Amino acid sequence: MAKQYDVLFRLLLLGDSGVGKTCMLRRFTEGEFDPSHISTIGVDFKMKTIEIDGLKVRVQIWDTAGQERYQTITKQYYRRAQGIIFVYDITNMPSFQHIAKWASDVDEYAPDDVQTILVGNKADEEFSRQVTKDQGKKLAETYGMEFFESSASTSNNISESFIRVTELVLQAQKRDVNDLLGSLDNYLDRAVLQEEKGSPDNHAPRTCAC
Ligand SMILES: Nc1nc2c(ncn2[C@@H]2O[C@H](COP(=O)(O)OP(=O)(O)OP(=O)(O)O)[C@@H](O)[C@H]2O)c(=O)[nH]1
């Protein structure tokens, strides 16, 4: 059967337990919201195909458990991630403060070129807000990340967040390919020059010793 997509990217959701990672993923992949909280055990994943710049991009999104006791398992998934969404809950200040710890783990275990964004979820719960939008923006700036506030409940900014991190991964891949082609061009130019220099036509005629 013909492949149904052009590229496959691996994304990871990271953040404290209860910030809404599973709900965000379900909202994005299935368009549904379930208000019950069943903590993820270890990791789980869902797939979705989206179209960006005419390319069919298949995203494999890994939903990690926020609970400390699963960290040894979840860290094993950082290594293969190309994009990461850091999630905190705007009604839960500690979940925002812990982003620093999640980011430092990513520094340690994920590839250097991993693309990251920051998302403050549960933006529908304005009345219980503990983290201002400005605080979120500033933290994102500190890490050089783009920032969204989302709600898995109303679906506000859910697709936008997943699509944006996928776009960033795609752009990074294109840059890598262009860099590679640039190096290959340079290499070929140098090889042609060498070849021309080494060619007998370019040497002065040798005097015969005989
Ligand atoms: N009001 C509101 N509640 C939300 C939202 N997203 C998630 N929740 C609720 O928050 C609770 C936790 O959501 P989960 O998606 O299970 O959280 P999680 O981050 O996956 O948690 P772990 O699997 O333990 O890491 C659930 O009761 C959800 O209904 C949201 O955008 N708005």
The ligand as an SDF file (V2000), in Angstrom:
LIG
                    3D

 32 34  0  0  0  0  0  0  0  0999 V2000
  -11.0550   23.2080   32.8660 N   0  0  0  0  0  0  0  0  0  0  0  0
  -10.1590   22.4620   32.2390 C   0  0  0  0  0  0  0  0  0  0  0  0
   -9.8080   21.2640   32.7130 N   0  0  0  0  0  0  0  0  0  0  0  0
   -8.9030   20.5470   32.0350 C   0  0  0  0  0  0  0  0  0  0  0  0
   -8.3170   21.0010   30.8260 C   0  0  0  0  0  0  0  0  0  0  0  0
   -7.4470   20.0630   30.4040 N   0  0  0  0  0  0  0  0  0  0  0  0
   -7.5000   19.0680   31.2930 C   0  0  0  0  0  0  0  0  0  0  0  0
   -8.3740   19.3430   32.2720 N   0  0  0  0  0  0  0  0  0  0  0  0
   -8.6770   18.5170   33.4310 C   0  0  0  0  0  0  0  0  0  0  0  0
   -7.4820   18.3140   34.1700 O   0  0  0  0  0  0  0  0  0  0  0  0
   -7.4240   16.9880   34.6910 C   0  0  0  0  0  0  0  0  0  0  0  0
   -6.0980   16.3410   34.3000 C   0  0  0  0  0  0  0  0  0  0  0  0
   -6.0430   16.1830   32.8960 O   0  0  0  0  0  0  0  0  0  0  0  0
   -5.0930   15.0900   32.1990 P   0  0  0  0  0  0  0  0  0  0  0  0
   -5.1340   15.3450   30.7520 O   0  0  0  0  0  0  0  0  0  0  0  0
   -5.4400   13.7160   32.6420 O   0  0  0  0  0  0  0  0  0  0  0  0
   -3.6720   15.5070   32.8370 O   0  0  0  0  0  0  0  0  0  0  0  0
   -2.2180   14.9570   32.4980 P   0  0  0  0  0  0  0  0  0  0  0  0
   -1.3240   16.1270   32.3940 O   0  0  0  0  0  0  0  0  0  0  0  0
   -2.2640   14.0530   31.3210 O   0  0  0  0  0  0  0  0  0  0  0  0
   -1.8450   14.1450   33.8080 O   0  0  0  0  0  0  0  0  0  0  0  0
   -0.8170   12.8920   33.9860 P   0  0  0  0  0  0  0  0  0  0  0  0
   -1.2460   11.8180   33.0360 O   0  0  0  0  0  0  0  0  0  0  0  0
   -0.9960   12.4570   35.4230 O   0  0  0  0  0  0  0  0  0  0  0  0
    0.5480   13.3970   33.7240 O   0  0  0  0  0  0  0  0  0  0  0  0
   -8.6550   16.2590   34.1470 C   0  0  0  0  0  0  0  0  0  0  0  0
   -9.6210   16.2060   35.1780 O   0  0  0  0  0  0  0  0  0  0  0  0
   -9.1300   17.1150   33.0210 C   0  0  0  0  0  0  0  0  0  0  0  0
  -10.5030   17.0640   32.8310 O   0  0  0  0  0  0  0  0  0  0  0  0
   -8.7110   22.2800   30.3410 C   0  0  0  0  0  0  0  0  0  0  0  0
   -8.2410   22.7890   29.3220 O   0  0  0  0  0  0  0  0  0  0  0  0
   -9.6330   22.9650   31.0850 N   0  0  0  0  0  0  0  0  0  0  0  0
  1  2  1  0
  2  3  2  0
  2 32  1  0
  3  4  1  0
  4  5  2  0
  4  8  1  0
  5  6  1  0
  5 30  1  0
  6  7  2  0
  7  8  1  0
  8  9  1  0
  9 10  1  0
  9 28  1  0
 10 11  1  0
 11 12  1  0
 11 26  1  0
 12 13  1  0
 13 14  1  0
 14 15  2  0
 14 16  1  0
 14 17  1  0
 17 18  1  0
 18 19  2  0
 18 20  1  0
 18 21  1  0
 21 22  1  0
 22 23  2  0
 22 24  1  0
 22 25  1  0
 26 27  1  0
 26 28  1  0
 28 29  1  0
 30 31  2  0
 30 32  1  0
M  END
$$$$
